[in-house]
Amino acid sequence: MDGKTTGRKGSWRLRAAASGAAAAVLLGGCSAGSAKEVAGPSAKASRSPAPSASASGQATGGAQPSATPFEAAANLVPRTKSQGSALAGAVVFRPQDWGRGFKAQQPARSAPGTIAVLDEQCRWERRALPKGVLASLSLYSELPGSGSRGAIKVTAAVTVHATELSADDQLATTLEEVLRCPEQQVRTDERITRLASVGTPFGVRGNTYADDSVYELGSYLTGGGKASYRWTVTRLGTVTVAVSLKGTQGYTDDELQQYVTRGTTNMLDRVRFELGGKG
């Protein structure tokens, strides 16, 4: 699970989706196509339905912000594939970053030079990097089960785009694909169902930490049963960071959410550090 570009808007996306402050990206009470509660990292959850929003920063019911939260140093923004790969490697979360007890899954990382694609039949596969993407790296980690608690599986992904427009299109496509594919096939015996997503552009619902963010919630079905599934992708300039998590029994929603928050928060901080910009 982790995007695709074929020159058509809405045709690709990255899997897997905060500042250094404690983040709390919450999406609660959701069914497919609805979201009742969303909050940004520094804000309390909204008690009213989220306004309609697009990844470009437009939102009904609210003014478009006049500034972005981050401005990278122009000389540090990756321009080549090697520079993009170096940045992705410096930013992405590794097993030890998630906390005590986490280890690498097998396989531990995505194939070099590829990105995850949701095809026309709503099935996930990996393809070569499309035009406009310099690099994409996904690392797969897990916290083995113990006692009454099952295993948690997480993916951290970083995609470095050639332009902000390309990165912005990734967020817009993310929102569109849930409508196109509310049920998605991950592997032969694994699928994600009852998907719902919410976009939070800068300046909306307390988002002062990123140019844009999308949060997704659903159920992960395997031969062994059903697990909670959540995913977020967040953009700063030409870089997107994403976290996806497959939950398990023995954990509360808040306990699972803390891992999504931790990965998002720290990877965004690493982007700021590596690109040395203002904001």
Secondary structure, DSSP 4 states (H G I P E B T S, - for coil): -----SSSTTS--------SSPP--EEES--TT---EEE-TTSPPPSSPPPPB-TTS-BTTSPPPSS-S-B--GGGS--SHHHHHHHHHHHSPPHHHH-TT-EEEEEEEPPTTEEEEE-TTSBEEEEEPPTTEEEEEEEEEEE--BTTB--EEEEEEEEEESSHHHHHHHHHHHHHHHHH-SSEEEETTEEEEEEEEEE--TTSTT--S-SEEEEEEEEEEETTEEEEEEEEEEEETTEEEEEEEE--TT--HHHHHHHHHHHHHHHHHHHHHHHT-B-
